[in-house]
């Protein structure tokens, strides 16, 4: 049974939920699922994500963050997002463009 922790928020453009315990019998790290609308403000999202990462930074376990963040890390505008991930020792695992034709390649 999953339990939602106290850090959950939803705005018109972003939804974030953190799950503390997926099961008492499995040794699974906490998971956070995020959805960010592509048209939403990246700076505001990055500020919200920074507050969240700071709130969990002293935990004694790893934390998995997943979701649909809709930030193209191939573009320079994504630097604040990727810098934030690195600041808290997170790694972006998508390595190949997720959108190819008819648009230019994007890594979202």
Chimera marker file (.cmm) of the C-alpha trace (Angstrom):
<marker_set name="trace">
<marker id="1" x="0.000" y="0.000" z="0.000" r="1" g="1" b="0" radius="0.5"/>
<marker id="2" x="1.405" y="3.382" z="-0.983" r="1" g="1" b="0" radius="0.5"/>
<marker id="3" x="1.434" y="6.310" z="1.402" r="1" g="1" b="0" radius="0.5"/>
<marker id="4" x="1.583" y="9.900" z="0.160" r="1" g="1" b="0" radius="0.5"/>
<marker id="5" x="3.967" y="11.965" z="2.213" r="1" g="1" b="0" radius="0.5"/>
<marker id="6" x="3.346" y="15.533" z="3.302" r="1" g="1" b="0" radius="0.5"/>
<marker id="7" x="5.129" y="16.934" z="0.261" r="1" g="1" b="0" radius="0.5"/>
<marker id="8" x="2.523" y="16.951" z="-2.458" r="1" g="1" b="0" radius="0.5"/>
<marker id="9" x="1.440" y="19.946" z="-4.436" r="1" g="1" b="0" radius="0.5"/>
<marker id="10" x="-0.538" y="20.716" z="-7.496" r="1" g="1" b="0" radius="0.5"/>
<marker id="11" x="-0.874" y="23.946" z="-9.435" r="1" g="1" b="0" radius="0.5"/>
<marker id="12" x="-2.610" y="24.598" z="-12.711" r="1" g="1" b="0" radius="0.5"/>
<marker id="13" x="0.639" y="23.636" z="-14.462" r="1" g="1" b="0" radius="0.5"/>
<marker id="14" x="2.524" y="21.169" z="-12.253" r="1" g="1" b="0" radius="0.5"/>
<marker id="15" x="1.612" y="18.173" z="-10.122" r="1" g="1" b="0" radius="0.5"/>
<marker id="16" x="4.065" y="16.474" z="-7.747" r="1" g="1" b="0" radius="0.5"/>
<marker id="17" x="3.460" y="13.622" z="-5.315" r="1" g="1" b="0" radius="0.5"/>
<marker id="18" x="6.042" y="11.866" z="-3.171" r="1" g="1" b="0" radius="0.5"/>
<marker id="19" x="5.429" y="8.286" z="-2.061" r="1" g="1" b="0" radius="0.5"/>
<marker id="20" x="7.084" y="7.240" z="1.189" r="1" g="1" b="0" radius="0.5"/>
<marker id="21" x="6.407" y="3.522" z="1.312" r="1" g="1" b="0" radius="0.5"/>
<marker id="22" x="5.426" y="1.347" z="-1.595" r="1" g="1" b="0" radius="0.5"/>
<marker id="23" x="5.403" y="-1.789" z="0.516" r="1" g="1" b="0" radius="0.5"/>
<marker id="24" x="6.488" y="-2.817" z="3.981" r="1" g="1" b="0" radius="0.5"/>
<marker id="25" x="7.852" y="-6.124" z="2.639" r="1" g="1" b="0" radius="0.5"/>
<marker id="26" x="9.977" y="-4.708" z="-0.201" r="1" g="1" b="0" radius="0.5"/>
<marker id="27" x="13.051" y="-2.579" z="0.167" r="1" g="1" b="0" radius="0.5"/>
<marker id="28" x="12.078" y="0.168" z="-2.278" r="1" g="1" b="0" radius="0.5"/>
<marker id="29" x="13.329" y="3.737" z="-2.296" r="1" g="1" b="0" radius="0.5"/>
<marker id="30" x="10.869" y="6.608" z="-1.998" r="1" g="1" b="0" radius="0.5"/>
<marker id="31" x="9.459" y="7.676" z="-5.357" r="1" g="1" b="0" radius="0.5"/>
<marker id="32" x="8.284" y="11.089" z="-6.544" r="1" g="1" b="0" radius="0.5"/>
<marker id="33" x="6.116" y="11.385" z="-9.646" r="1" g="1" b="0" radius="0.5"/>
<marker id="34" x="6.016" y="14.764" z="-11.397" r="1" g="1" b="0" radius="0.5"/>
<marker id="35" x="3.997" y="16.129" z="-14.274" r="1" g="1" b="0" radius="0.5"/>
<marker id="36" x="4.802" y="19.584" z="-15.667" r="1" g="1" b="0" radius="0.5"/>
<marker id="37" x="2.778" y="21.056" z="-18.513" r="1" g="1" b="0" radius="0.5"/>
<marker id="38" x="5.020" y="21.974" z="-21.461" r="1" g="1" b="0" radius="0.5"/>
<marker id="39" x="3.658" y="25.536" z="-21.530" r="1" g="1" b="0" radius="0.5"/>
<marker id="40" x="4.290" y="26.218" z="-17.837" r="1" g="1" b="0" radius="0.5"/>
<marker id="41" x="7.008" y="28.506" z="-16.516" r="1" g="1" b="0" radius="0.5"/>
<marker id="42" x="10.298" y="26.598" z="-16.218" r="1" g="1" b="0" radius="0.5"/>
<marker id="43" x="11.716" y="29.028" z="-13.645" r="1" g="1" b="0" radius="0.5"/>
<marker id="44" x="8.771" y="28.583" z="-11.301" r="1" g="1" b="0" radius="0.5"/>
<marker id="45" x="8.948" y="24.822" z="-11.706" r="1" g="1" b="0" radius="0.5"/>
<marker id="46" x="12.672" y="24.840" z="-10.965" r="1" g="1" b="0" radius="0.5"/>
<marker id="47" x="12.041" y="26.874" z="-7.796" r="1" g="1" b="0" radius="0.5"/>
<marker id="48" x="9.383" y="24.386" z="-6.653" r="1" g="1" b="0" radius="0.5"/>
<marker id="49" x="11.657" y="21.455" z="-7.444" r="1" g="1" b="0" radius="0.5"/>
<marker id="50" x="14.515" y="23.108" z="-5.552" r="1" g="1" b="0" radius="0.5"/>
<marker id="51" x="12.301" y="23.439" z="-2.455" r="1" g="1" b="0" radius="0.5"/>
<marker id="52" x="11.335" y="19.783" z="-2.728" r="1" g="1" b="0" radius="0.5"/>
<marker id="53" x="14.895" y="18.525" z="-3.251" r="1" g="1" b="0" radius="0.5"/>
<marker id="54" x="16.092" y="20.613" z="-0.334" r="1" g="1" b="0" radius="0.5"/>
<marker id="55" x="13.355" y="19.147" z="1.884" r="1" g="1" b="0" radius="0.5"/>
<marker id="56" x="14.535" y="15.583" z="1.168" r="1" g="1" b="0" radius="0.5"/>
<marker id="57" x="18.270" y="16.277" z="0.954" r="1" g="1" b="0" radius="0.5"/>
<marker id="58" x="19.008" y="15.093" z="4.497" r="1" g="1" b="0" radius="0.5"/>
<marker id="59" x="17.193" y="11.780" z="4.157" r="1" g="1" b="0" radius="0.5"/>
<marker id="60" x="19.208" y="8.641" z="4.816" r="1" g="1" b="0" radius="0.5"/>
<marker id="61" x="18.070" y="6.878" z="1.635" r="1" g="1" b="0" radius="0.5"/>
<marker id="62" x="18.065" y="7.269" z="-2.127" r="1" g="1" b="0" radius="0.5"/>
<marker id="63" x="15.054" y="8.867" z="-3.774" r="1" g="1" b="0" radius="0.5"/>
<marker id="64" x="13.691" y="8.172" z="-7.258" r="1" g="1" b="0" radius="0.5"/>
<marker id="65" x="12.154" y="11.047" z="-9.232" r="1" g="1" b="0" radius="0.5"/>
<marker id="66" x="10.177" y="10.161" z="-12.321" r="1" g="1" b="0" radius="0.5"/>
<marker id="67" x="7.539" y="11.684" z="-14.504" r="1" g="1" b="0" radius="0.5"/>
<marker id="68" x="6.867" y="13.894" z="-17.467" r="1" g="1" b="0" radius="0.5"/>
<marker id="69" x="8.824" y="17.080" z="-16.788" r="1" g="1" b="0" radius="0.5"/>
<marker id="70" x="8.660" y="18.480" z="-20.344" r="1" g="1" b="0" radius="0.5"/>
<marker id="71" x="11.982" y="20.322" z="-20.287" r="1" g="1" b="0" radius="0.5"/>
<marker id="72" x="14.174" y="19.843" z="-23.353" r="1" g="1" b="0" radius="0.5"/>
<marker id="73" x="17.640" y="19.382" z="-21.878" r="1" g="1" b="0" radius="0.5"/>
<marker id="74" x="19.220" y="19.833" z="-25.319" r="1" g="1" b="0" radius="0.5"/>
<marker id="75" x="18.339" y="23.530" z="-25.111" r="1" g="1" b="0" radius="0.5"/>
<marker id="76" x="20.338" y="26.070" z="-23.128" r="1" g="1" b="0" radius="0.5"/>
<marker id="77" x="17.192" y="27.226" z="-21.288" r="1" g="1" b="0" radius="0.5"/>
<marker id="78" x="17.297" y="23.907" z="-19.413" r="1" g="1" b="0" radius="0.5"/>
<marker id="79" x="20.615" y="24.707" z="-17.701" r="1" g="1" b="0" radius="0.5"/>
<marker id="80" x="19.000" y="25.801" z="-14.426" r="1" g="1" b="0" radius="0.5"/>
<marker id="81" x="17.056" y="22.512" z="-14.297" r="1" g="1" b="0" radius="0.5"/>
<marker id="82" x="20.055" y="20.299" z="-15.036" r="1" g="1" b="0" radius="0.5"/>
<marker id="83" x="22.282" y="22.328" z="-12.680" r="1" g="1" b="0" radius="0.5"/>
<marker id="84" x="19.703" y="21.799" z="-9.931" r="1" g="1" b="0" radius="0.5"/>
<marker id="85" x="19.671" y="18.046" z="-10.506" r="1" g="1" b="0" radius="0.5"/>
<marker id="86" x="23.471" y="17.942" z="-10.290" r="1" g="1" b="0" radius="0.5"/>
<marker id="87" x="23.492" y="20.142" z="-7.186" r="1" g="1" b="0" radius="0.5"/>
<marker id="88" x="21.494" y="17.466" z="-5.368" r="1" g="1" b="0" radius="0.5"/>
<marker id="89" x="23.405" y="14.558" z="-7.007" r="1" g="1" b="0" radius="0.5"/>
<marker id="90" x="20.594" y="13.422" z="-9.294" r="1" g="1" b="0" radius="0.5"/>
<marker id="91" x="21.209" y="12.064" z="-12.770" r="1" g="1" b="0" radius="0.5"/>
<marker id="92" x="18.986" y="12.565" z="-15.800" r="1" g="1" b="0" radius="0.5"/>
<marker id="93" x="18.763" y="9.086" z="-17.355" r="1" g="1" b="0" radius="0.5"/>
<marker id="94" x="17.220" y="9.883" z="-20.750" r="1" g="1" b="0" radius="0.5"/>
<marker id="95" x="20.150" y="10.001" z="-23.168" r="1" g="1" b="0" radius="0.5"/>
<marker id="96" x="18.551" y="9.957" z="-26.620" r="1" g="1" b="0" radius="0.5"/>
<marker id="97" x="16.031" y="12.344" z="-28.186" r="1" g="1" b="0" radius="0.5"/>
<marker id="98" x="12.463" y="11.439" z="-27.312" r="1" g="1" b="0" radius="0.5"/>
<marker id="99" x="11.018" y="13.602" z="-30.096" r="1" g="1" b="0" radius="0.5"/>
<marker id="100" x="12.510" y="13.506" z="-33.555" r="1" g="1" b="0" radius="0.5"/>
<marker id="101" x="10.422" y="14.292" z="-36.632" r="1" g="1" b="0" radius="0.5"/>
<marker id="102" x="8.908" y="16.567" z="-37.806" r="1" g="1" b="0" radius="0.5"/>
<marker id="103" x="10.478" y="18.815" z="-35.164" r="1" g="1" b="0" radius="0.5"/>
<marker id="104" x="14.188" y="19.119" z="-34.439" r="1" g="1" b="0" radius="0.5"/>
<marker id="105" x="15.311" y="16.453" z="-31.946" r="1" g="1" b="0" radius="0.5"/>
<marker id="106" x="14.344" y="17.109" z="-28.328" r="1" g="1" b="0" radius="0.5"/>
<marker id="107" x="15.374" y="15.386" z="-25.118" r="1" g="1" b="0" radius="0.5"/>
<marker id="108" x="12.378" y="15.820" z="-22.797" r="1" g="1" b="0" radius="0.5"/>
<link id1="1" id2="2" r="1" g="1" b="0" radius="0.2"/>
<link id1="2" id2="3" r="1" g="1" b="0" radius="0.2"/>
<link id1="3" id2="4" r="1" g="1" b="0" radius="0.2"/>
<link id1="4" id2="5" r="1" g="1" b="0" radius="0.2"/>
<link id1="5" id2="6" r="1" g="1" b="0" radius="0.2"/>
<link id1="6" id2="7" r="1" g="1" b="0" radius="0.2"/>
<link id1="7" id2="8" r="1" g="1" b="0" radius="0.2"/>
<link id1="8" id2="9" r="1" g="1" b="0" radius="0.2"/>
<link id1="9" id2="10" r="1" g="1" b="0" radius="0.2"/>
<link id1="10" id2="11" r="1" g="1" b="0" radius="0.2"/>
<link id1="11" id2="12" r="1" g="1" b="0" radius="0.2"/>
<link id1="12" id2="13" r="1" g="1" b="0" radius="0.2"/>
<link id1="13" id2="14" r="1" g="1" b="0" radius="0.2"/>
<link id1="14" id2="15" r="1" g="1" b="0" radius="0.2"/>
<link id1="15" id2="16" r="1" g="1" b="0" radius="0.2"/>
<link id1="16" id2="17" r="1" g="1" b="0" radius="0.2"/>
<link id1="17" id2="18" r="1" g="1" b="0" radius="0.2"/>
<link id1="18" id2="19" r="1" g="1" b="0" radius="0.2"/>
<link id1="19" id2="20" r="1" g="1" b="0" radius="0.2"/>
<link id1="20" id2="21" r="1" g="1" b="0" radius="0.2"/>
<link id1="21" id2="22" r="1" g="1" b="0" radius="0.2"/>
<link id1="22" id2="23" r="1" g="1" b="0" radius="0.2"/>
<link id1="23" id2="24" r="1" g="1" b="0" radius="0.2"/>
<link id1="24" id2="25" r="1" g="1" b="0" radius="0.2"/>
<link id1="25" id2="26" r="1" g="1" b="0" radius="0.2"/>
<link id1="26" id2="27" r="1" g="1" b="0" radius="0.2"/>
<link id1="27" id2="28" r="1" g="1" b="0" radius="0.2"/>
<link id1="28" id2="29" r="1" g="1" b="0" radius="0.2"/>
<link id1="29" id2="30" r="1" g="1" b="0" radius="0.2"/>
<link id1="30" id2="31" r="1" g="1" b="0" radius="0.2"/>
<link id1="31" id2="32" r="1" g="1" b="0" radius="0.2"/>
<link id1="32" id2="33" r="1" g="1" b="0" radius="0.2"/>
<link id1="33" id2="34" r="1" g="1" b="0" radius="0.2"/>
<link id1="34" id2="35" r="1" g="1" b="0" radius="0.2"/>
<link id1="35" id2="36" r="1" g="1" b="0" radius="0.2"/>
<link id1="36" id2="37" r="1" g="1" b="0" radius="0.2"/>
<link id1="37" id2="38" r="1" g="1" b="0" radius="0.2"/>
<link id1="38" id2="39" r="1" g="1" b="0" radius="0.2"/>
<link id1="39" id2="40" r="1" g="1" b="0" radius="0.2"/>
<link id1="40" id2="41" r="1" g="1" b="0" radius="0.2"/>
<link id1="41" id2="42" r="1" g="1" b="0" radius="0.2"/>
<link id1="42" id2="43" r="1" g="1" b="0" radius="0.2"/>
<link id1="43" id2="44" r="1" g="1" b="0" radius="0.2"/>
<link id1="44" id2="45" r="1" g="1" b="0" radius="0.2"/>
<link id1="45" id2="46" r="1" g="1" b="0" radius="0.2"/>
<link id1="46" id2="47" r="1" g="1" b="0" radius="0.2"/>
<link id1="47" id2="48" r="1" g="1" b="0" radius="0.2"/>
<link id1="48" id2="49" r="1" g="1" b="0" radius="0.2"/>
<link id1="49" id2="50" r="1" g="1" b="0" radius="0.2"/>
<link id1="50" id2="51" r="1" g="1" b="0" radius="0.2"/>
<link id1="51" id2="52" r="1" g="1" b="0" radius="0.2"/>
<link id1="52" id2="53" r="1" g="1" b="0" radius="0.2"/>
<link id1="53" id2="54" r="1" g="1" b="0" radius="0.2"/>
<link id1="54" id2="55" r="1" g="1" b="0" radius="0.2"/>
<link id1="55" id2="56" r="1" g="1" b="0" radius="0.2"/>
<link id1="56" id2="57" r="1" g="1" b="0" radius="0.2"/>
<link id1="57" id2="58" r="1" g="1" b="0" radius="0.2"/>
<link id1="58" id2="59" r="1" g="1" b="0" radius="0.2"/>
<link id1="59" id2="60" r="1" g="1" b="0" radius="0.2"/>
<link id1="60" id2="61" r="1" g="1" b="0" radius="0.2"/>
<link id1="61" id2="62" r="1" g="1" b="0" radius="0.2"/>
<link id1="62" id2="63" r="1" g="1" b="0" radius="0.2"/>
<link id1="63" id2="64" r="1" g="1" b="0" radius="0.2"/>
<link id1="64" id2="65" r="1" g="1" b="0" radius="0.2"/>
<link id1="65" id2="66" r="1" g="1" b="0" radius="0.2"/>
<link id1="66" id2="67" r="1" g="1" b="0" radius="0.2"/>
<link id1="67" id2="68" r="1" g="1" b="0" radius="0.2"/>
<link id1="68" id2="69" r="1" g="1" b="0" radius="0.2"/>
<link id1="69" id2="70" r="1" g="1" b="0" radius="0.2"/>
<link id1="70" id2="71" r="1" g="1" b="0" radius="0.2"/>
<link id1="71" id2="72" r="1" g="1" b="0" radius="0.2"/>
<link id1="72" id2="73" r="1" g="1" b="0" radius="0.2"/>
<link id1="73" id2="74" r="1" g="1" b="0" radius="0.2"/>
<link id1="74" id2="75" r="1" g="1" b="0" radius="0.2"/>
<link id1="75" id2="76" r="1" g="1" b="0" radius="0.2"/>
<link id1="76" id2="77" r="1" g="1" b="0" radius="0.2"/>
<link id1="77" id2="78" r="1" g="1" b="0" radius="0.2"/>
<link id1="78" id2="79" r="1" g="1" b="0" radius="0.2"/>
<link id1="79" id2="80" r="1" g="1" b="0" radius="0.2"/>
<link id1="80" id2="81" r="1" g="1" b="0" radius="0.2"/>
<link id1="81" id2="82" r="1" g="1" b="0" radius="0.2"/>
<link id1="82" id2="83" r="1" g="1" b="0" radius="0.2"/>
<link id1="83" id2="84" r="1" g="1" b="0" radius="0.2"/>
<link id1="84" id2="85" r="1" g="1" b="0" radius="0.2"/>
<link id1="85" id2="86" r="1" g="1" b="0" radius="0.2"/>
<link id1="86" id2="87" r="1" g="1" b="0" radius="0.2"/>
<link id1="87" id2="88" r="1" g="1" b="0" radius="0.2"/>
<link id1="88" id2="89" r="1" g="1" b="0" radius="0.2"/>
<link id1="89" id2="90" r="1" g="1" b="0" radius="0.2"/>
<link id1="90" id2="91" r="1" g="1" b="0" radius="0.2"/>
<link id1="91" id2="92" r="1" g="1" b="0" radius="0.2"/>
<link id1="92" id2="93" r="1" g="1" b="0" radius="0.2"/>
<link id1="93" id2="94" r="1" g="1" b="0" radius="0.2"/>
<link id1="94" id2="95" r="1" g="1" b="0" radius="0.2"/>
<link id1="95" id2="96" r="1" g="1" b="0" radius="0.2"/>
<link id1="96" id2="97" r="1" g="1" b="0" radius="0.2"/>
<link id1="97" id2="98" r="1" g="1" b="0" radius="0.2"/>
<link id1="98" id2="99" r="1" g="1" b="0" radius="0.2"/>
<link id1="99" id2="100" r="1" g="1" b="0" radius="0.2"/>
<link id1="100" id2="101" r="1" g="1" b="0" radius="0.2"/>
<link id1="101" id2="102" r="1" g="1" b="0" radius="0.2"/>
<link id1="102" id2="103" r="1" g="1" b="0" radius="0.2"/>
<link id1="103" id2="104" r="1" g="1" b="0" radius="0.2"/>
<link id1="104" id2="105" r="1" g="1" b="0" radius="0.2"/>
<link id1="105" id2="106" r="1" g="1" b="0" radius="0.2"/>
<link id1="106" id2="107" r="1" g="1" b="0" radius="0.2"/>
<link id1="107" id2="108" r="1" g="1" b="0" radius="0.2"/>
</marker_set>
